[in-house]
C-alpha cells in the first residue's frame, strides 16, 4: 500500500463505495473525504448521502451541483459533433465522467488531498474515463482503485464486510440490475440482460413509458436553436439543463428513447445494455434535421466524420486531449450556422421530425420543385454527369482497347 494521508473518493452511497470508505481507512491508514456529483440523477439518489458517508467513516462529504455545467459544457458540445457510439448509443454515461472526475480533482486540491479513489471495476470503461481525466488534470496525485486491489468479489462479500464493522447499509444481497442515471439518460445492465437472447422484461425500464402503453394521440414539440445551442422549447426560454428536463418529461411519456444494444467496451469485451435517453433522442434528431437545412453536402459529410471520431473519443474517456479540442472546434464552426426551429412528433416510441425552418437554410423550393421553374436548366446536367463520370469512362475505354 502506498503512503497517502488524505484520499478523495468518488462516492455514490451505494454498496461499493460504502465499503470502500472503511477499507481505505483500514488499508491505507488515511483520512477519507467523500465527494458526490449531482449530475441530475435525481434527488432521491442524493437524499441522506452526507449522513451515509459520515456513518461509513468519511471525515467530510462534499456534494457538488454539476447539472448545468454537465449539460452546457459536455452534452451540448457533444450534440454539435453528432456523436453516436456504434450507431446507437448516445453516450450518456461517457459524457458524465469527465465533469465528475474534474470536480473530484478540484475537491482534492481544495482539501489538500494527495490521492484520488473511484469505485469502478476492473472490467468496465469507467475506470479508464476517470483515470484518464486524473492523468490529464492531476498527474501528481496517487490513484487508488479498490476493485483492482481487494479480494472481495461479490455483493455478499461487501455486505459481510460492512456487517462485521456495524456500518449500516440499505443494500441487499439481491441486486438485479446495475444502473447509472444522470440528466441525459439511465443505463441498465446485469440480470437477464446478460443473456443477449433474453428480451428485456418490463421491470428493466424505469424512465420511459412502454411504447405499447403510450398515448394513442401524438404530441408535437418545437425546439429552437441559435448557433447550435438549444434556447427554447415550445417557445419557452430555458437554461440547457431546464430544457433537457422538459424534453425528458415530454418524450418519456411517449416511450421515446429506448435502445437495447451489445456494445464493444474499451477494455476488449462486449457487453449488453439497455439505455433510456428520451430528451436526448429528441434533441439529437432535431439538431441533425436542422443541420441538413444549413450545411452543404461537403460540410455535412465532414461533420459526420467528426461525429464518428468523436463518439470514440468520448466513449474512450479522452475528453481532456488535444484531439478532443480539435474535433469540438471543428464541430463548433459548423454549429454557427445551426439556427432555426424544428418540430418533432412524438408517438409510440418514435420521434419524427415533421417541420423545419432556418434563416440560414440552403433549401430552395425554386430549385428543388418538381414543377415548372425558371432557375434550373435540366440540359446542364448532361455535361456535369459526363465530367463526373469521366474517370470511369476512360477506364472502360482502356479495357475495351485491350480486348
N, C-alpha and C positions, 0 to 999 in steps of 0.2 A: 504494500500500500504506500502511495506517495504521501509525502509530508505536506498536508494542507491545513489551514487554520479555519477558513470560512468558505462554505460552499453555497452557491445559489442554485436551488433546484427548480426546474420547470414543473410546477405542481398542479395537478388537476383535482385532487381529492379522491381519486379512485383508489382501487385496491393496490395497484402497483406503487404509486407514489406515496401512499400512506405507509407502506412497508419500507420504502427507500429511506425515508427520514430517519427512523431509528437505526436502520442498517448502516447508514453513513456515519452516524454518531458512534456506533459501536466499532466499526471497522476503520474509520479514519480519525476518530477521536477529535472531531471538529464541531464547530457551530454550523447549523444548517438554517439557511434563510429560504423560505418558500416564496416562489413567485408564480402568480397565476395571471393569465392574459384573458381579458374579456374581448373576444372576437365575435361576439354575437351568438354564442352557443345557447343563450337563454338564462334568465335569472335563476331558474330552478337549479341549474348546474353550478351556480356561484353561491347559492344560499348556504350559509354556515361554513363556508370554506375556510375563513380565517380561524374560527374556533377549532375546526378539524385539524388544521395544520399545527396549531399550538399544542393540541392534545396528543399529536403524534410525535412531538418533540422539537418542532421548529422554534427558533428564537423570535422570528418575525414572519409575517406573511404580507406580501405586497400584491394587491390586486390592481392591475393597470387596465384602464379602459382604452382599448385599441380599435374600437369599432369603426370610427370614421376614418382613421389612418389606414386601416386594413382595406376598406372599400375604395377610398380615393387614391391611395398611393400604390396599391398592389393589384386589386381586382380591376379597376377601370383601365390602368395601363395595359394589363393583360388582354382585356377586351379589344383594345385597339390593334393588337397583333393578330387577332382572330385565332388564337391558340386553342386547339382541342387535341388532347393527347390520344394517339392511336384512333383518331376519327370519332371518338365518342365521349371521352372523359373530360369534363370541364374544369379539372384541376383544383377542386375545392380544398382538399387537404393540403396540396402542394403550395397553394398561394398563401395559406395562413402561416406556414412555418417560418419564412424569413422575417416577418413582422414580429412574431413571437420571440424568436431567437435574438433578434436585435434588441428588443425591450429587455430580455433577460440579461444581456451583456450590460445594458445601461444600468440596471439594478445592481449588478455585480460591481460596477465602478462606483456607484453611489454608496454602497455599504462597505466597500473595501474588501471584497471577496478575492480569493486567489484561485478559485475553482468554479467550474460550471458543471451541472449534472442534469441529465434527462432520463426519462423512463422508457425510452424506445427499445424495442427488442433488436436482437442481432440479425433478424430475418427481414426486417422491413426497410422501407425507403426513408422514414423519418430520421433515423439515426444519421444518415448522410446529410439530409437537409439541415438539421440542427448543427452538426459539427462542421459543415462547410461554412455556415454563417459564422460560427465561433472562430474558425480559422481566418476568415476574412476580416473580422472586426476585433478579435481579441486573441491573437496568436500567443500571447504571453500567459494566458490563463490555462490551468490544467482542466482537462475534460474527463469526467467520470461517467461511465455507462454501466450501471449495476448489472443489467441483464447479460452483460458480457463478462461479468466477474463472479457473481454469486452462484451458489449451487442449487438455488430454488428453481423449479421447472414448471410448477403448476399453480393454479389458484388455491388449491388445497394447501400447498406449501406456504403460500403467502398468508393465508388465513390462520394457519397454525402458528406462524411466526408472530403475528400480531396478538393472537390469543395468549401466547406464552408471556407476553410483555404487558398484558392487560390494556392494550390500546384499542379503543372502540372503533368499529367499522360497520357500515351498513351493507357491505358486500356479502354475497353468499357464495357457496361453492358452485352453484349453477349459474353461469352467465352464458346465455345462448349466443349472443352476438357481440362483436366488437364494433363500437360506433364512435364516430367523430363528427361533431357538429360545429358549425360556425354560421355567420350571417349569409354565406354563399350556398351552403349545402349541408347535407348529412350523409355520411357513408355507413355502410353496413357490411360486415364480414363475419365469417365463422358460422357455426350452427350448420343448418342444412345447406348453406351456400358453399361449403367446402366440397360438395358433390356437384359438379357442373351439369349433371343430368337431372338434378332436382330443381323443379320450378320453385321460385320463392313463394313462401306462404304469405298470407295477408299480414301476419304479425311482423314481417320484416320491415314493412314500410311504416314510417311514423310521421312524415312531414306532409305528404300529399294524399288527397282522396283517391281511392281506386278509380281509374278512368271509367270502369263499368258502372260505378255508382255516382259519377259526376253529373252535374245538371244536364238536362236534355236541351236546355237553351244556351246557345253560345254567348260569350261575353267578349267585348272588344275593349282593348286598352291602347291608349295613344302615348307613345314615347317621343319626347322632343330632345334633340341633341344640338349642342353648339360646339363646333370644332372638336368633335369626338367625345365630348362629355355629356352624359345624360343630365338634363337640367329640370325637366318637368315630366310628370306622369299624369295623364288626363288633365293637362293644363295647370296642375298644381306644382309650384316651385318647391323642390325638396333637396335636402343635402344628399350626397351619394348614398350614405347609409340608410336614410329615411326612404329614399327612392327604392332601394333594394328590398327593404322590409315591406313596402307596399306591393311591389311586384311579387314577392314571395307569397303574400296573403292571397292576392287575386289568382295567381297561377296555380297555387297548391289546391285551391278549391275546385279546379277543373282537372286535377290529376296530371298536370303538365310537369315534365322534368325527370321522369323515372328512366334509369338505364340499368341494365344488367350485363356486365361485361367480364371477360377474362383479360387481364392486362399483364404486360411484361414489367415486373419490378426491376428497378435499377440493379439490385443485388443478384439478378440472374434467374430467379424463379418466376413462375406465373402465379397469379392469384385471381380469385373470383370475387367480385364485389358488386353490390347494388348501391346506386347513388341517387339521391333526390336533389335536384337543383332547379326548382320551379322558376323563381325570378330570373336566375341566370340564363336559363334556356330562352326565355322571352327576350331578355336584354341582348344576348348574343345574336339571336335571329334578327332582331330589329336593327342592330348595328350593321350586320353584314348586308341586310337589304338596302340600307342607306348607302353603304359603300358602292353597291352595284349601280347606283344612280350617279355617283360623283367621280368615280375612278375609271380611267380608260382601261382598255384590255391589258396593256403592258404594266401599268401601275398596279392593277388588281392582281395580276399574276405574281408580281414581285412581293406584294403584301401577303399573298398566300404562302409564298416561300418563307417569309419572315415568320408567319404563324406556325408553320410546320417545325422550323428550327426552334422557335421559342417554346413550343409545347414541351420539347425535351429539356431545354434549359431550365424551365420552371419545374418540371417533374423531377429532374435530377438534382434540384437544390442548388443551382448555380446563379442565384439572383445577384449576389454581390461579386460580379465578374465583369470584365471589360466586354465580353460578348453580349451579356445581358444589356449593358448600357447601349451598345451599338444597335442591337435589334429594337430596343424601345425607342431610340432616337429615330430610326427609320420608320417605325410604325407611327410615331408622333407627327412626322412630316406629312404622312398621308391623312392623318386624323384631322388636320387643319381644314380639310375640305368637307368633313363629315358633319354637316349642319342640315337640319330638317326634321320632318315629322314622319313617324311610321305608325300605322295601325296594325295591331296583331289580334287575330281572332283566337280565342281560347275555347276549345271544345273537346271533351272526352279524351284528354291526354295529349292533344295536339295543339301546337302553337303555329298559326299560319299567318304570314304577312299578307294583308289584303289591300293596303293603301300606302303610298309613299309620295313624298314631295320634298324638294330641296331647292333653295336659291342657287345652289351650285350644280344643279342637275345637268348632265350631258345628254340626257334623253331628249330627243326632238321628235314630236309627232309628225312634223313636216317631212322629216327624212324617213321615219320608220313606218309610215302608213302603208297599208296595202291598197289604199285607194289612189286616185289620181293625185299627182303632185307636180310642182314646178321647180323643185330643187335638186332632183336626182335623175340623171340620165342613165338608164339601165344599160345602154350600149357601152358605157365606160367600163363596165365590169369585165368585158371580154379581154381588154388589154391587161387589166390587173391580174386576171386569172392566168393569162399566158405568161406573164412575168413571174408570178408567184410560183408557178409550176415548172419554170424553165429548167431548173436543175434536173428534175425527173424526166423531162422531155429529152434533154441532152444524153442522159444516162441510157434511156431506152433506145435512142437512135444509135448510140455506140454499140449496144448489144446486137441490134439488128444488122449493123455493118459487119459484125464479127461472125455472123451465121452463114 
